[in-house]
């Protein structure tokens, strides 16, 4: 299986982030908690009107943008439950995961819910296989499992029902996502999982038959702890909420 490409986002030091305050630039994605800043490729700024948080940094800080990877397909699949292949109805086996994005507009020093933003996600199945691609290890062209998009509601929320992703050689466990705050802007990145939780999940079928994974978060060149999901138990599976804001001005 092909590996994803090198990281796209650039993590800035606290000093560099403060130097960039007050400049204007491209669309930026942010979390509504203090932390390190990163810039979209080619961007040279953080929001000019953000209120300051810990250490003089903006209260809404930028999430790292990461590579799209080799398995993105523009499917235009408007659906919340992405577990099945639409053509056959076959549902992918795996531990249930409900993933909710809280998308906000960053402006006037704060974050407000952003309605109408499209959120796309895609990831591999329990065996490490992606749908609708041709790879040296598999050919799933025409299948569309574990892919889908949702438009945020009035609360800025987009929710997906999926499964805990599996793994493949050379990468840690992850989910790809894109946020389209407007027709001509897009932010691409990846979400990650705690290694101990992944080990717990992978000890059971259908994951266990794949064997021991060869990459942890600490060894993955794309991993960022700013993109680590806070996963909680829910019903017979897990749930996670990811807060992210965008300055689309």
N, C-alpha and C positions, 0 to 999 in steps of 0.2 A: 504494500500500500504506500502511496505517495505521502510524504510529510507535508505539513503546512509550511508556508514560507516564513521568512524571518519576521520579527516583530516590526510593526509599523509605527506605533506610538513612541514618543520620546519622553522619558521621565525627567522632569526638571527638579533641580535642587530648590530648597526654600529661598535661597538668595536669588536664583535665576527667576523664580516665580514672582518675587516681589519686584524685580527689575521690569517685568513685563506688564505690571499693572498700569492701566491707563492707556494702553495701546489698543488699536482696533485690529480685527482680523477675521478669520473664517469661523464657521460654526464650531462650537465646542460643546462637548457633553460633560455633565457634572453630576456629582453626588451632593446631597444636601447635608454633608458633614465635613468638618475640617480634615485636611490631609494634604498629600503631595499633589502637585500639579503636573499635568502632561498636556501636550498640544497635538491637535490634529496635524498630519503631515502638511507642511507648507504654512500652517497657521503661526502667527507670531504674537498672540495675545491671550489674555483672559478677560472676562467681562469687565467693562469699565465701571459699572455701577454696583458691583457686588459689595455687600457689607463685609466688614472684616471679622474674622473668627480668631481661632487660637494662633498666636504668634504673628498677627497682622495679616494672615492669609484670608482670602474671601470665604464667607460662610458657605458658599456653594463652590466646590472645587472640581477640577476637571478629571474625568476618568480616562485611563489610557485607551487609545484606539489601538487595535491589533489587526493582524492580517486576516483577510477574507479566507485564505486557504484555497486548496484546489477543488473543493467539493461544493461550492455555491452554485445553485441553479435557480434562475428567476422563474419560479413556478406559478406565482400569482394565486396561491392557495389560501383563500380566506376561510380559515377554520380555527377553532380553539382546541379541539382534540386532534392532535397530529399523529396519533399512534398507528393509524391504519393506512393501507394503500387504497386510495379512492377507487381504483379500477376493479379490485377484487374484494374489498372489505376486510381483508386479512389484517388482524391487529398484532402488532409486534409485542412479544412477551418481554416482561421486565418489571422491575419495581416501579409502581406509579409515582409520578412526580408532578405536582401542580406548581407551575412557575408563573409568578405575577410580576409584571414590570409596572412601576410607578414612574411615569414620565412627567417631568416638570419643565416649565419655561423659566429660564433664569433671566430676571430683569428687575431693575429698581432695587437691587440689593437683596432680593429674595427669590424663592421658588414658588410658582403657582402651577396647579395641574394643567397639563397641555392636552387638550382634546383634539382628536383627529390626526394624531401622528401614527404612521404605520410602523409596526414592529414585526420583524421576521425572525424566525429561529430555524435552525437545522442542526442535526447531530447524528452520530452513528447509533446503530442498534446495539444490543447486548453482545453481539459477536464482533463489533468494531466495523460494521459495514454501513456505508452511506447509500441512500437511494438515488436513482436516476443518473448514475455515472458509470463510466467504464474505467476500470482500474486493473493493474496486473493481477490482483488477487480476486477480483469479482467483476461481474457485469450486471448492473441493476437498472439499466436504461429502461425507461417507461414506468418504473415504479416510483412512488412518491411518498413513501412512509417517512415519518419523523421530519416533516417539513410543513411549514405553514406560516400564516401571517394574521395579525389582528390589528384593528384600529383602536386607539385609546378612546375611552369613554369620557364623560364629563369630569370624572375624577382623575383623568390621566392614566387610567389602568388598562392593561392588556394582559389577559390571563390565558395560559396554555396548559392543557393536560397532555402529558407525555410520559416517558419512562426515564429512569436514571440511565444516563448514557454509559455504554461500555468503553473499551479502550482498544487502541491499535498501536503497533510498534512505533516508537519514536515520539509519542505525545502523551502528556498526562490527560486525565479525564476532563472533558470540556464540552460546552455548548456554544455554537456560533450564533451571533445575533446582529441585526441591523436595525437602526432606528431612522426613519424618514420623517423629520419634523415638518418638512415641506416637500413640494414636488421636485425641487432642484438641490436638496441637501440630504446627505446620508452620513450616518456614523456607523462604523463597523467594528465589532470587537468580539470578545469571547468571555464566557463565564466559567469559573472553576469550582472544584469541590474539595473539601477537606480530605486528605489522604486516608486518615483513619476511617472515615465514613465510607469511602470507596472500597477499602479493604473489607469492611464489614458486609457491604452489599455484594461484592464479587465472590464472597465465600459461598454464595448460594447460586443455584441455577436460575435462569439460563446463562449466567455469567461465568460460573465456575469452570465449565467445560473448556473455556478458552485458555485456562492456565494462569500463571503468574504474570502480571503486567511488568513491563520493562522500563517504565518511566514514572517518576514521582514529580510533584509540583516543584520541588527544589532543584530538579535537573532539567526542567522544561524551560527552554529559552524564551518562550512566549508568556509564561505564567506571570501574573501580577497579583499580589495580595489585595489590591484595590478592586479586583474583579472576583474575589472569592465569595461564593454564595453562603449565606447563613441559612442552613437547612434544618428544618424541624420535622419531627414525626407527625404524620397526619393520616388518620384512618389506617389503611394497610400499606401506606407508603410514606412519602415525604412531601413537604411544601417549602417553597422559598419565595421571598419577596426581594426584588432588586430595585432600589431607588436610583434614578438617573435623571439629570436635568440637561436641557439644551438651551444655549443662547443662539438662536437662529437669525439674529439681526444682521 
